[in-house]
């Protein structure tokens, strides 16, 4: 059983961790994993000292998990909502599904949640990958969005799209478009929700 002093110290640490979590989440949208990393760094800097025992470290670790659970209960942290929002904005930003999946994985979002977010893209857009590819090409002035290029420059554009995570078939489709108007029409059709006629 914890002594009164230990309970008081744990309670103080819990309050400081909760304040740090709320301050951080007020500024950034974060996954559970990112919040955990932030709170651990904070605990190392501010709560743990050289005299800390293993029991104190375990109490801090439990407090961190408790704070994360509270933030999830209050809806301040929601990996599913975060992944869905990232998936939606990825299409508008020109981010490929492969790159999006990597980013979500780096954020500590589990595979099922990542797959569910990618699935929502299919219900939000007619062809999310084509829409993202065309948006990326427009941003980078590739294919129909840029000036006429030589064979070597076209190879560089292909490499740029490939490094962004787009498939070879999609890259060829984009680079073979003959005009900006054709590309813009295709982009508008790809961004239309599946149940809405274009």
N, CA, C and O of each residue as an XYZ file, in Angstrom:
792
protein
N       0.835     -1.191      0.000
C       0.000      0.000      0.000
C       0.882      1.259      0.000
O       1.882      1.333      0.714
N       0.484      2.246     -0.820
C       1.280      3.466     -0.921
C       1.110      4.317      0.328
O       0.036      4.382      0.926
N       2.208      4.967      0.698
C       2.132      5.890      1.828
C       1.416      7.160      1.403
O       1.193      7.402      0.217
N       1.055      7.977      2.408
C       0.360      9.234      2.116
C       1.239     10.147      1.246
O       0.742     10.826      0.348
N       2.552     10.154      1.526
C       3.490     10.984      0.746
C       3.529     10.523     -0.700
O       3.496     11.341     -1.619
N       3.601      9.195     -0.905
C       3.640      8.663     -2.272
C       2.357      9.001     -3.022
O       2.401      9.367     -4.196
N       1.211      8.880     -2.344
C      -0.065      9.215     -2.980
C      -0.110     10.686     -3.370
O      -0.587     11.040     -4.448
N       0.397     11.551     -2.468
C       0.401     12.977     -2.744
C       1.306     13.280     -3.948
O       0.941     14.070     -4.818
N       2.483     12.649     -3.994
C       3.421     12.867     -5.101
C       2.850     12.364     -6.423
O       2.990     13.019     -7.456
N       2.198     11.184     -6.385
C       1.593     10.633     -7.593
C       0.470     11.540     -8.091
O       0.330     11.778     -9.290
N      -0.329     12.045     -7.139
C      -1.427     12.930     -7.492
C      -0.893     14.207     -8.128
O      -1.454     14.689     -9.112
N       0.188     14.762     -7.576
C       0.795     15.969     -8.110
C       1.336     15.694     -9.517
O       1.158     16.504    -10.427
N       1.986     14.565     -9.684
C       2.523     14.193    -10.999
C       1.381     14.015    -12.003
O       1.483     14.433    -13.157
N       0.296     13.390    -11.548
C      -0.859     13.170    -12.425
C      -1.424     14.506    -12.903
O      -1.744     14.662    -14.081
N      -1.545     15.467    -11.989
C      -2.072     16.783    -12.355
C      -1.154     17.475    -13.367
O      -1.622     18.072    -14.337
N       0.148     17.388    -13.131
C       1.095     18.031    -14.046
C       1.059     17.359    -15.420
O       1.139     18.033    -16.447
N       0.941     16.043    -15.434
C       0.859     15.325    -16.709
C      -0.427     15.685    -17.457
O      -0.418     15.863    -18.675
N      -1.529     15.789    -16.715
C      -2.800     16.154    -17.339
C      -2.729     17.572    -17.899
O      -3.216     17.824    -19.001
N      -2.134     18.490    -17.161
C      -1.967     19.857    -17.654
C      -1.119     19.887    -18.922
O      -1.438     20.586    -19.883
N      -0.033     19.116    -18.905
C       0.834     19.048    -20.085
C       0.060     18.476    -21.271
O       0.163     18.995    -22.382
N      -0.707     17.424    -21.050
C      -1.488     16.803    -22.128
C      -2.480     17.797    -22.706
O      -2.594     17.919    -23.925
N      -3.201     18.509    -21.844
C      -4.201     19.468    -22.322
C      -3.543     20.627    -23.076
O      -4.063     21.092    -24.090
N      -2.412     21.081    -22.579
C      -1.690     22.152    -23.260
C      -1.229     21.678    -24.639
O      -1.379     22.391    -25.632
N      -0.676     20.486    -24.690
C      -0.179     19.939    -25.961
C      -1.330     19.720    -26.951
O      -1.233     20.095    -28.119
N      -2.411     19.112    -26.472
C      -3.547     18.818    -27.349
C      -4.295     20.079    -27.767
O      -5.005     20.076    -28.773
N      -4.139     21.146    -27.006
C      -4.717     22.428    -27.401
C      -3.989     23.029    -28.598
O      -4.537     23.867    -29.314
N      -2.765     22.598    -28.802
C      -1.957     23.141    -29.905
C      -1.844     22.178    -31.083
O      -1.739     22.613    -32.230
N      -1.865     20.883    -30.810
C      -1.619     19.893    -31.854
C      -2.682     18.798    -31.830
O      -3.233     18.452    -30.784
N      -2.946     18.273    -33.016
C      -3.790     17.081    -33.120
C      -2.835     15.896    -33.016
O      -1.896     15.798    -33.805
N      -3.050     15.009    -32.077
C      -2.072     13.951    -31.827
C      -2.734     12.597    -31.675
O      -3.894     12.481    -31.278
N      -1.954     11.577    -32.006
C      -2.382     10.196    -31.772
C      -2.038      9.829    -30.330
O      -1.320     10.560    -29.648
N      -2.555      8.699    -29.879
C      -2.227      8.231    -28.529
C      -0.722      8.045    -28.377
O      -0.141      8.405    -27.353
N      -0.092      7.473    -29.419
C       1.346      7.213    -29.363
C       2.146      8.509    -29.249
O       3.095      8.587    -28.470
N       1.764      9.523    -30.021
C       2.477     10.805    -29.974
C       2.293     11.473    -28.609
O       3.238     12.035    -28.057
N       1.079     11.410    -28.073
C       0.840     11.974    -26.736
C       1.671     11.229    -25.692
O       2.236     11.846    -24.790
N       1.746      9.901    -25.815
C       2.541      9.096    -24.880
C       4.009      9.530    -24.931
O       4.639      9.712    -23.890
N       4.552      9.695    -26.138
C       5.953     10.128    -26.286
C       6.167     11.497    -25.645
O       7.155     11.715    -24.944
N       5.236     12.412    -25.890
C       5.343     13.770    -25.347
C       5.320     13.745    -23.823
O       6.115     14.425    -23.174
N       4.405     12.959    -23.254
C       4.308     12.895    -21.794
C       5.527     12.211    -21.177
O       5.971     12.596    -20.095
N       6.061     11.219    -21.847
C       7.275     10.562    -21.330
C       8.455     11.532    -21.333
O       9.233     11.575    -20.380
N       8.585     12.311    -22.409
C       9.665     13.298    -22.463
C       9.495     14.339    -21.355
O      10.459     14.718    -20.690
N       8.270     14.788    -21.171
C       7.976     15.753    -20.109
C       8.323     15.163    -18.744
O       8.936     15.829    -17.909
N       7.927     13.911    -18.525
C       8.194     13.261    -17.240
C       9.699     13.144    -16.994
O      10.164     13.371    -15.877
N      10.462     12.791    -18.036
C      11.911     12.684    -17.871
C      12.533     14.039    -17.503
O      13.438     14.111    -16.672
N      12.042     15.096    -18.125
C      12.606     16.427    -17.892
C      12.143     17.034    -16.574
O      12.939     17.640    -15.858
N      10.876     16.879    -16.252
C      10.290     17.639    -15.155
C       9.931     16.831    -13.905
O       9.911     17.378    -12.802
N       9.649     15.545    -14.068
C       9.131     14.783    -12.928
C      10.120     13.789    -12.351
O      10.077     13.487    -11.158
N      11.003     13.284    -13.182
C      11.940     12.256    -12.704
C      13.285     12.885    -12.396
O      13.801     13.687    -13.174
N      13.847     12.515    -11.257
C      15.161     13.021    -10.857
C      16.089     11.848    -10.620
O      15.681     10.692    -10.735
N      17.332     12.140    -10.292
C      18.311     11.074    -10.054
C      17.926     10.189     -8.867
O      18.308      9.020     -8.823
N      17.176     10.730     -7.909
C      16.808      9.963     -6.708
C      15.552      9.119     -6.907
O      15.108      8.447     -5.976
N      14.981      9.144     -8.096
C      13.729      8.427     -8.329
C      13.966      6.919     -8.274
O      14.954      6.416     -8.808
N      13.058      6.213     -7.629
C      13.156      4.754     -7.541
C      12.344      4.119     -8.666
O      11.585      4.795     -9.361
N      12.517      2.819     -8.830
C      11.733      2.078     -9.829
C      10.237      2.209     -9.558
O       9.434      2.271    -10.489
N       9.867      2.251     -8.277
C       8.450      2.385     -7.910
C       7.913      3.729     -8.390
O       6.788      3.812     -8.884
N       8.720      4.785     -8.242
C       8.299      6.111     -8.716
C       8.129      6.109    -10.232
O       7.155      6.650    -10.756
N       9.078      5.501    -10.930
C       9.001      5.432    -12.395
C       7.760      4.660    -12.827
O       7.090      5.035    -13.790
N       7.459      3.582    -12.112
C       6.268      2.791    -12.437
C       5.002      3.610    -12.185
O       4.046      3.536    -12.957
N       4.997      4.395    -11.096
C       3.834      5.239    -10.797
C       3.647      6.299    -11.874
O       2.518      6.582    -12.275
N       4.743      6.889    -12.346
C       4.674      7.894    -13.417
C       4.162      7.242    -14.699
O       3.329      7.817    -15.399
N       4.658      6.044    -15.007
C       4.204      5.334    -16.215
C       2.706      5.044    -16.137
O       1.995      5.183    -17.132
N       2.220      4.638    -14.947
C       0.786      4.395    -14.772
C      -0.001      5.696    -14.915
O      -1.081      5.712    -15.506
N       0.541      6.784    -14.374
C      -0.129      8.085    -14.474
C      -0.223      8.533    -15.930
O      -1.239      9.088    -16.348
N       0.827      8.293    -16.694
C       0.811      8.655    -18.126
C      -0.301      7.894    -18.835
O      -1.074      8.479    -19.593
N      -0.382      6.584    -18.585
C      -1.421      5.776    -19.240
C      -2.814      6.207    -18.797
O      -3.758      6.192    -19.586
N      -2.933      6.592    -17.523
C      -4.220      7.068    -17.002
C      -4.628      8.375    -17.685
O      -5.789      8.551    -18.052
N      -3.672      9.287    -17.854
C      -3.952     10.562    -18.516
C      -4.368     10.322    -19.965
O      -5.303     10.955    -20.455
N      -3.682      9.415    -20.648
C      -4.034      9.101    -22.044
C      -5.442      8.521    -22.110
O      -6.222      8.876    -22.993
N      -5.765      7.631    -21.178
C      -7.109      7.036    -21.148
C      -8.169      8.114    -20.911
O      -9.222      8.098    -21.548
N      -7.897      9.044    -20.003
C      -8.840     10.140    -19.748
C      -9.013     11.013    -20.991
O     -10.130     11.408    -21.327
N      -7.922     11.308    -21.660
C      -7.991     12.128    -22.881
C      -8.800     11.420    -23.966
O      -9.530     12.063    -24.720
N      -8.668     10.107    -24.041
C      -9.471      9.329    -25.000
C     -10.946      9.357    -24.601
O     -11.822      9.544    -25.446
N     -11.211      9.170    -23.299
C     -12.599      9.187    -22.816
C     -13.275     10.528    -23.088
O     -14.451     10.576    -23.447
N     -12.527     11.613    -22.916
C     -13.078     12.950    -23.142
C     -13.166     13.299    -24.630
O     -13.782     14.297    -25.003
N     -12.548     12.474    -25.476
C     -12.576     12.733    -26.916
C     -11.491     13.679    -27.392
O     -11.521     14.130    -28.537
N     -10.522     13.990    -26.518
C      -9.428     14.870    -26.921
C      -8.451     14.148    -27.837
O      -7.795     14.767    -28.675
N      -8.361     12.833    -27.668
C      -7.498     12.000    -28.503
C      -8.362     10.903    -29.093
O      -9.011     10.153    -28.365
N      -8.367     10.814    -30.407
C      -9.156      9.791    -31.095
C      -8.395      9.395    -32.356
O      -8.440     10.092    -33.369
N      -7.698      8.269    -32.277
C      -6.869      7.829    -33.404
C      -7.691      7.614    -34.667
O      -7.228      7.914    -35.767
N      -8.904      7.099    -34.517
C      -9.760      6.834    -35.672
C     -10.150      8.145    -36.369
O     -10.069      8.262    -37.592
N     -10.567      9.108    -35.577
C     -10.954     10.415    -36.139
C      -9.756     11.108    -36.774
O      -9.883     11.723    -37.834
N      -8.598     11.013    -36.136
C      -7.377     11.617    -36.658
C      -6.985     10.980    -37.989
O      -6.652     11.683    -38.943
N      -7.026      9.645    -38.052
C      -6.654      8.941    -39.286
C      -7.617      9.273    -40.417
O      -7.195      9.457    -41.558
N      -8.905      9.351    -40.109
C      -9.905      9.692    -41.129
C      -9.687     11.103    -41.660
O      -9.779     11.335    -42.865
N      -9.399     12.044    -40.767
C      -9.135     13.429    -41.190
C      -7.884     13.503    -42.051
O      -7.856     14.216    -43.054
N      -6.848     12.765    -41.660
C      -5.608     12.752    -42.452
C      -5.861     12.133    -43.819
O      -5.322     12.602    -44.821
N      -6.676     11.084    -43.868
C      -6.988     10.432    -45.143
C      -7.753     11.380    -46.063
O      -7.504     11.418    -47.268
N      -8.675     12.136    -45.498
C      -9.453     13.083    -46.291
C      -8.559     14.203    -46.835
O      -8.630     14.544    -48.016
N      -7.728     14.764    -45.974
C      -6.875     15.873    -46.416
C      -5.759     15.400    -47.338
O      -5.224     16.194    -48.111
N      -5.398     14.115    -47.271
C      -4.335     13.587    -48.134
C      -4.710     13.720    -49.605
O      -3.871     14.069    -50.435
N      -5.959     13.445    -49.924
C      -6.412     13.539    -51.319
C      -6.293     14.982    -51.790
O      -5.814     15.237    -52.895
N      -6.721     15.917    -50.966
C      -6.691     17.334    -51.337
C      -5.266     17.883    -51.384
O      -5.001     18.877    -52.061
N      -4.349     17.230    -50.662
C      -2.959     17.698    -50.608
C      -2.052     17.002    -51.613
O      -0.899     17.396    -51.784
N      -2.568     15.962    -52.284
C      -1.741     15.238    -53.247
C      -0.833     14.200    -52.613
O       0.280     13.972    -53.086
N      -1.304     13.569    -51.542
C      -0.521     12.535    -50.856
C      -1.055     11.162    -51.256
O      -2.255     10.904    -51.155
N      -0.164     10.285    -51.708
C      -0.574      8.944    -52.145
C      -1.026      8.098    -50.962
O      -0.695      8.388    -49.812
N      -1.783      7.051    -51.259
C      -2.256      6.136    -50.210
C      -1.065      5.469    -49.511
O      -1.078      5.284    -48.294
N      -0.056      5.116    -50.275
C       1.119      4.468    -49.689
C       1.811      5.409    -48.707
O       2.162      5.009    -47.597
N       2.005      6.668    -49.124
C       2.652      7.648    -48.252
C       1.778      7.945    -47.032
O       2.290      8.088    -45.921
N       0.475      8.036    -47.233
C      -0.451      8.274    -46.129
C      -0.366      7.143    -45.108
O      -0.284      7.387    -43.904
N      -0.387      5.911    -45.595
C      -0.306      4.762    -44.699
C       0.988      4.789    -43.894
O       0.987      4.473    -42.704
N       2.095      5.167    -44.540
C       3.378      5.266    -43.829
C       3.318      6.344    -42.749
O       3.791      6.135    -41.632
N       2.736      7.496    -43.085
C       2.635      8.588    -42.104
C       1.787      8.177    -40.911
O       2.137      8.466    -39.767
N       0.670      7.499    -41.177
C      -0.201      7.060    -40.073
C       0.513      6.025    -39.207
O       0.368      6.025    -37.985
N       1.280      5.147    -39.842
C       2.029      4.150    -39.084
C       3.075      4.833    -38.203
O       3.267      4.446    -37.050
N       3.745      5.843    -38.741
C       4.736      6.579    -37.958
C       4.096      7.310    -36.785
O       4.750      7.548    -35.769
N       2.829      7.665    -36.917
C       2.107      8.327    -35.830
C       1.667      7.328    -34.758
O       1.119      7.724    -33.729
N       1.903      6.043    -34.993
C       1.537      5.022    -34.021
C       0.107      4.547    -34.141
O      -0.441      3.977    -33.197
N      -0.506      4.777    -35.296
C      -1.891      4.353    -35.501
C      -1.889      2.909    -36.008
O      -1.182      2.579    -36.960
N      -2.678      2.062    -35.371
C      -2.652      0.631    -35.679
C      -3.188      0.339    -37.083
O      -3.839      1.177    -37.708
N      -2.898     -0.862    -37.553
C      -3.213     -1.245    -38.933
C      -4.710     -1.222    -39.234
O      -5.116     -0.756    -40.298
N      -5.533     -1.716    -38.314
C      -6.985     -1.720    -38.548
C      -7.532     -0.296    -38.701
O      -8.376     -0.036    -39.558
N      -7.047      0.609    -37.872
C      -7.492      2.005    -37.953
C      -7.006      2.644    -39.246
O      -7.736      3.407    -39.879
N      -5.770      2.334    -39.641
C      -5.240      2.852    -40.918
C      -6.083      2.363    -42.083
O      -6.441      3.140    -42.968
N      -6.400      1.066    -42.082
C      -7.199      0.492    -43.177
C      -8.597      1.094    -43.219
O      -9.141      1.340    -44.296
N      -9.177      1.331    -42.047
C     -10.511      1.937    -41.997
C     -10.467      3.357    -42.566
O     -11.382      3.774    -43.276
N      -9.407      4.093    -42.254
C      -9.271      5.456    -42.777
C      -9.108      5.436    -44.296
O      -9.695      6.258    -44.999
N      -8.323      4.509    -44.790
C      -8.140      4.392    -46.245
C      -9.453      3.985    -46.911
O      -9.746      4.404    -48.031
N     -10.235      3.170    -46.218
C     -11.533      2.755    -46.758
C     -12.491      3.943    -46.861
O     -13.282      4.025    -47.802
N     -12.421      4.860    -45.896
C     -13.305      6.036    -45.962
C     -12.982      6.908    -47.167
O     -13.856      7.594    -47.698
N     -11.714      6.879    -47.600
C     -11.360      7.633    -48.818
C     -12.205      7.148    -49.989
O     -12.668      7.948    -50.802
N     -12.403      5.839    -50.072
C     -13.167      5.269    -51.178
C     -14.627      5.697    -51.154
O     -15.277      5.761    -52.197
N     -15.145      5.992    -49.957
C     -16.538      6.440    -49.891
C     -16.657      7.952    -50.068
O     -17.731      8.456    -50.396
N     -15.556      8.677    -49.851
C     -15.584     10.135    -49.997
C     -15.303     10.598    -51.425
O     -15.772     11.658    -51.840
N     -14.543      9.808    -52.173
C     -14.096     10.211    -53.509
C     -14.331      9.086    -54.509
O     -14.297      7.913    -54.139
N     -14.568      9.431    -55.764
C     -14.719      8.410    -56.802
C     -13.414      7.651    -57.000
O     -13.412      6.421    -57.051
N     -12.303      8.377    -57.111
C     -10.994      7.763    -57.294
C      -9.969      8.577    -56.507
O      -9.322      9.464    -57.064
N      -9.818      8.281    -55.214
C      -8.957      9.106    -54.373
C      -7.493      9.106    -54.802
O      -6.825     10.135    -54.706
N      -6.989      7.980    -55.270
C      -5.571      7.914    -55.653
C      -5.306      8.746    -56.906
O      -4.283      9.423    -56.997
N      -6.222      8.697    -57.867
C      -6.076      9.518    -59.073
C      -6.184     11.001    -58.706
O      -5.417     11.823    -59.208
N      -7.122     11.337    -57.842
C      -7.274     12.735    -57.405
C      -6.003     13.220    -56.719
O      -5.542     14.331    -56.982
N      -5.434     12.395    -55.843
C      -4.194     12.771    -55.151
C      -3.039     12.896    -56.142
O      -2.235     13.823    -56.046
N      -2.956     11.963    -57.096
C      -1.886     12.011    -58.094
C      -1.950     13.252    -58.968
O      -0.929     13.885    -59.237
N      -3.155     13.598    -59.411
C      -3.319     14.795    -60.228
C      -3.044     16.066    -59.420
O      -2.465     17.020    -59.940
N      -3.455     16.078    -58.160
C      -3.176     17.226    -57.297
C      -1.675     17.386    -57.101
O      -1.155     18.501    -57.153
N      -0.977     16.273    -56.877
C       0.477     16.307    -56.719
C       1.134     16.802    -58.010
O       2.041     17.634    -57.971
N       0.674     16.289    -59.149
C       1.237     16.700    -60.439
C       1.022     18.195    -60.680
O       1.902     18.877    -61.205
N      -0.144     18.693    -60.297
C      -0.426     20.117    -60.463
C       0.505     20.957    -59.580
O       1.032     21.978    -60.019
N       0.700     20.517    -58.336
C       1.586     21.249    -57.423
C       3.025     21.287    -57.946
O       3.708     22.305    -57.840
N       3.472     20.166    -58.508
C       4.861     20.044    -58.956
C       5.043     20.395    -60.430
O       6.143     20.296    -60.973
N       3.934     20.811    -61.077
C       3.961     21.185    -62.497
C       4.495     20.057    -63.378
O       5.345     20.261    -64.245
N       3.970     18.876    -63.126
C       4.339     17.687    -63.901
C       3.283     17.400    -64.962
O       2.126     17.800    -64.831
N       3.698     16.705    -66.013
C       2.765     16.251    -67.041
C       1.978     17.389    -67.657
O       2.561     18.373    -68.111
N       0.640     17.265    -67.680
C      -0.183     18.267    -68.361
C      -0.194     19.626    -67.659
O      -0.641     20.615    -68.240
N       0.285     19.685    -66.440
C       0.277     20.934    -65.687
C       1.541     21.769    -65.893
O       1.634     22.895    -65.404
N       2.493     21.222    -66.605
C       3.748     21.939    -66.839
C       3.982     22.168    -68.323
O       3.152     21.801    -69.154
N       5.108     22.772    -68.649
C       5.435     22.998    -70.057
C       5.816     21.688    -70.748
O       6.028     20.667    -70.095
N       5.897     21.734    -72.051
C       6.345     20.567    -72.838
C       7.754     20.193    -72.391
O       8.606     21.066    -72.220
N       7.998     18.908    -72.202
C       9.303     18.474    -71.678
C       9.944     17.443    -72.600
O       9.278     16.803    -73.414
N      11.254     17.306    -72.444
C      12.000     16.298    -73.203
C      11.778     14.930    -72.564
O      11.180     14.821    -71.493
N      12.263     13.905    -73.226
C      12.140     12.541    -72.711
C      12.817     12.428    -71.347
O      12.264     11.828    -70.426
N      14.019     13.005    -71.216
C      14.763     12.933    -69.954
C      14.011     13.643    -68.826
O      13.965     13.148    -67.699
N      13.426     14.796    -69.131
C      12.655     15.522    -68.116
C      11.397     14.760    -67.721
O      10.966     14.795    -66.568
N      10.814     14.067    -68.705
C       9.632     13.257    -68.407
C      10.010     12.101    -67.477
O       9.234     11.736    -66.594
N      11.191     11.530    -67.671
C      11.667     10.469    -66.781
C      11.843     11.000    -65.355
O      11.547     10.307    -64.382
N      12.329     12.241    -65.249
C      12.492     12.854    -63.928
C      11.128     13.071    -63.264
O      10.985     12.885    -62.056
N      10.141     13.460    -64.052
C       8.795     13.639    -63.516
C       8.225     12.301    -63.045
O       7.576     12.226    -62.001
N       8.474     11.246    -63.825
C       8.019      9.903    -63.419
C       8.651      9.512    -62.090
O       7.985      8.983    -61.201
N       9.951      9.783    -61.971
C      10.660      9.441    -60.731
C      10.103     10.235    -59.548
O       9.974      9.700    -58.448
N       9.772     11.509    -59.772
C       9.223     12.355    -58.714
C       7.878     11.801    -58.228
O       7.628     11.743    -57.024
N       7.024     11.399    -59.156
C       5.727     10.826    -58.801
C       5.899      9.472    -58.113
O       5.159      9.147    -57.184
N       6.871      8.686    -58.567
C       7.116      7.374    -57.955
C       7.619      7.536    -56.520
O       7.201      6.802    -55.625
N       8.514      8.494    -56.306
C       9.017      8.734    -54.937
C       7.894      9.192    -54.015
O       7.948      8.969    -52.805
N       6.879      9.830    -54.585
C       5.724     10.274    -53.784
C       4.789      9.114    -53.454
O       3.828      9.290    -52.706
N       5.062      7.921    -54.008
C       4.292      6.732    -53.639
C       3.207      6.323    -54.619
O       2.399      5.446    -54.312
N       3.174      6.937    -55.789
C       2.144      6.590    -56.774
C       2.596      5.414    -57.629
O       3.790      5.231    -57.866
N       1.625      4.610    -58.094
C       1.930      3.417    -58.884
C       2.349      3.808    -60.297
O       2.039      4.903    -60.766
N       3.049      2.912    -60.960
C       3.531      3.167    -62.318
C       2.364      3.371    -63.284
O       2.425      4.242    -64.152
N       1.308      2.579    -63.141
C       0.133      2.729    -64.019
C      -0.494      4.116    -63.863
O      -0.855      4.754    -64.852
N      -0.619      4.571    -62.635
C      -1.204      5.892    -62.388
C      -0.295      6.998    -62.936
O      -0.772      7.973    -63.515
N       1.002      6.837    -62.748
C       1.960      7.826    -63.250
C       1.849      7.949    -64.763
O       1.812      9.054    -65.305
N       1.796      6.810    -65.437
C       1.664      6.826    -66.901
C       0.363      7.502    -67.319
O       0.339      8.291    -68.264
N      -0.720      7.187    -66.609
C      -2.017      7.787    -66.925
C      -1.953      9.313    -66.812
O      -2.478     10.029    -67.664
N      -1.314      9.792    -65.768
C      -1.221     11.239    -65.549
C      -0.341     11.902    -66.601
O      -0.715     12.925    -67.174
N       0.821     11.323    -66.854
C       1.777     11.949    -67.773
C       1.344     11.854    -69.232
O       1.849     12.598    -70.074
N       0.416     10.950    -69.543
C      -0.066     10.835    -70.921
C      -1.227     11.778    -71.226
O      -1.661     11.860    -72.375
N      -1.734     12.485    -70.231
C      -2.810     13.442    -70.482
C      -2.286     14.558    -71.390
O      -1.156     15.024    -71.241
N      -3.128     14.968    -72.323
C      -2.651     15.898    -73.356
C      -2.804     17.373    -73.012
O      -2.116     18.209    -73.598
N      -3.695     17.717    -72.071
C      -3.900     19.131    -71.779
C      -4.272     19.342    -70.324
O      -4.698     18.421    -69.626
N      -4.100     20.579    -69.888
C      -4.478     20.943    -68.522
C      -5.980     20.796    -68.330
O      -6.438     20.360    -67.274
N      -6.742     21.160    -69.350
C      -8.206     21.065    -69.251
C      -8.638     19.614    -69.038
O      -9.485     19.327    -68.191
N      -8.053     18.714    -69.808
C      -8.378     17.290    -69.669
C      -8.025     16.805    -68.256
O      -8.785     16.058    -67.641
N      -6.873     17.236    -67.756
C      -6.436     16.841    -66.414
C      -7.370     17.402    -65.341
O      -7.717     16.701    -64.391
N      -7.773     18.656    -65.492
C      -8.679     19.279    -64.514
C     -10.047     18.592    -64.516
O     -10.643     18.402    -63.456
N     -10.540     18.224    -65.678
C     -11.823     17.515    -65.766
C     -11.730     16.148    -65.102
O     -12.638     15.728    -64.386
N     -10.623     15.465    -65.350
C     -10.403     14.155    -64.733
C     -10.284     14.292    -63.217
O     -10.796     13.455    -62.474
N      -9.609     15.348    -62.758
C      -9.468     15.606    -61.322
C     -10.829     15.871    -60.683
O     -11.133     15.336    -59.617
N     -11.641     16.693    -61.334
C     -12.977     16.995    -60.796
C     -13.825     15.727    -60.710
O     -14.554     15.530    -59.738
N     -13.730     14.873    -61.721
C     -14.491     13.619    -61.714
C     -13.987     12.684    -60.615
O     -14.782     12.000    -59.969
N     -12.673     12.653    -60.400
C     -12.082     11.771    -59.380
C     -12.422     12.242    -57.973
O     -12.507     11.429    -57.052
N     -12.618     13.557    -57.794
C     -12.930     14.099    -56.474
C     -14.419     14.073    -56.144
O     -14.807     14.357    -55.011
N     -15.247     13.739    -57.114
C     -16.684     13.674    -56.872
C     -17.004     12.469    -55.989
O     -16.486     11.380    -56.237
N     -17.842     12.633    -54.970
C     -18.243     11.469    -54.171
C     -18.901     10.424    -55.054
O     -19.616     10.783    -55.990
N     -18.683      9.135    -54.785
C     -19.162      8.056    -55.647
C     -20.655      8.078    -55.948
O     -21.058      7.705    -57.049
N     -21.488      8.505    -54.999
C     -22.926      8.453    -55.216
C     -23.477      9.707    -55.908
O     -24.668      9.784    -56.210
N     -22.600     10.684    -56.154
C     -23.050     11.894    -56.824
C     -22.632     11.877    -58.289
O     -21.469     11.604    -58.586
N     -23.545     12.162    -59.209
C     -23.143     12.213    -60.624
C     -22.275     13.425    -60.868
O     -22.476     14.472    -60.252
N     -21.309     13.293    -61.767
C     -20.430     14.415    -62.082
C     -21.052     15.232    -63.193
O     -20.477     16.233    -63.620
